[in-house]
């Protein structure tokens, strides 16, 4: 294995460059639309907070006679639009709390 010395050698060592992947995102239009949604109506903000849960509904602990058998981890992060939905829910909660002055504790887990 070669070592790099700083003594003025004329040899240059380059790190390997990974192959470039094409940046084709099939869901980009939907991501862009979700990120561009502007929350400016309290009814819509309430609907979004009601529709998008604060915790993953698929996470479960399966028990038999009170003894846990296995645990199903949260699967929501497998959703390719997970970050956009969480961001949309946060914007709706912020609108209700900051602009409308409403108590949003009913939507927080």
Buried (B, 14 or more C-beta within 10 A) or exposed (E): EEEEEEEEEEEEEEEEEEEEEEEEEEEEEEBEEBEEBEBEEBEBBBEBBEEBBEEBEEEEEEEEEEEEEEEEEEEBEEEEEEEBBBBBBBBBBEBBBEEEEBEBEEBEE
